[in-house]
Amino acid sequence: MSYYEDEQNARAYIAMAEGYDGRAIIERLKAYLPLQSSVLELGMGPGVDLDLLKEAFVATGSDKAQPFLDRYRQAHPDADLLVLDAATLDTDRTFDCIYSNKVLHHLTSTARAQSLAQQHGRLNEGGLICHTFWHGDRVEEHHGLQFHYLTEAQLAEALAPHFEMLVLERYTEMETDDSVLVIARKL
């Protein structure tokens, strides 16, 4: 069982993340992605960013943890939701954009490379990715979850085989320049 498959852990995450959302990131994305484009959110958690994405785009939510999907579906019975692992993206559907906010940092470098290759294959021609990561060059573990902090150089190298970089910049979420935003176009 993954960490967030436990309902108590899912509730604890929702409480911890209260007050944080990707509004500023989604505003940046709008400069590159036409309104009403199709967007897949990886690791939607409680669905805060999914709700924001749905204001401008045709958004599909996904998560590996069923408790998050179940909670969101209770409040949004008609929501387009998928059970997806961020590394394997086991779906035949394609999208104009794939989005995640602090999700891919849980993947090892091997799983992250697999995810990026799978994302490339799930994007329509000229499709975009928009992801955020914690900035740094270390790995931490909390409650059995790994957090891979990444530098701009590490991200540029990881994306180079499949994507043209449009935005690669640090921003502040909790502490000055603690995060990195990536927006890139499918090659």
Buried (B, 14 or more C-beta within 10 A) or exposed (E): EEBBEBEEBBEBBBEEBEEEBBEEBBEBBEEBBEEEBBBBBBBBBBBBBBBBBBEBBBBBBBBBBBBBBEBBBEEBEEBBBBEBBBBEBEBEEBBBBBBBBBBBBBBEEEBBBBBBBBBBEBBEEEBBBBBBBBBBEEEEEEEEBEBBBBBBEBBBEBBEEBBEBBBBEEBEBEEEEBBBBBBBBBE
